[in-house]
């Protein structure tokens, strides 16, 4: 019994010591208030449909290419008429010509036909190259306009709709018409 009583006294003494020590320690600080939520950042992202910009704003490019196509068409029409004349001559007068004269006319016809085909290929390549150069110039100008619109309207990012893999875009994020208007306004000022 003395042993049990001694254990109880020891436990009580420990409890008094602990409670006395606990009383001497400062009270724990109340839980800190949660940090205020960070301010919501509004990020504006827009997109441009460059193909639509080019279709509506590159009228000068189309006009210039059409003028060159007209010149090329005249040259090709002249070559075609010349070939038709030679072919008719070979068909109508061929039987009356000597073998050497007929062979010479046929060689002349074949040579002119090859020349016309090469010229057509060369013209096509030349037109494609010229179109690429003109469109590149328009794209550089449009790039400056896009940057200007983006800065003025505080956009964080502007992407190209078709090549950026945009899977969804709200209509109010579409800046294409605004860029077209700005380009036409700036291009109109340059033409004066």
RAKA-V897842 format. One record per pair of residues at least 12 apart in sequence whose ideal C-beta (glycine too) atoms are under 7 Angstrom apart, sorted by the first residue. I is the first residue (numbers start at 1). GAP is how many residues later the second one is. Records with the same first field share a line. If there is no record, write none. Layout:
I->GAP + GAP
This chain:
43->113
44->110 + 111 + 112
45->110 + 111 + 112 + 128
46->109 + 112 + 127 + 129
47->111 + 112 + 113 + 114 + 119 + 122 + 126 + 127 + 128
48->98 + 110 + 112 + 113 + 127 + 128 + 131
49->112 + 113 + 127
50->110
51->111
52->124
53->89 + 123 + 126 + 127 + 130
54->81 + 84
56->124
57->81 + 123 + 126 + 127
58->77 + 80
61->73 + 74 + 77
64->70
65->62 + 65 + 66
68->59 + 62
69->58
72->51
76->44
79->37 + 40
82->30
83->26 + 29 + 30 + 33
86->19 + 22 + 23 + 26
87->22
89->16
90->15 + 16 + 19
141->42
142->37 + 41
145->34 + 37 + 38 + 41
146->12 + 33
148->34
149->26 + 29 + 30 + 33
158->17
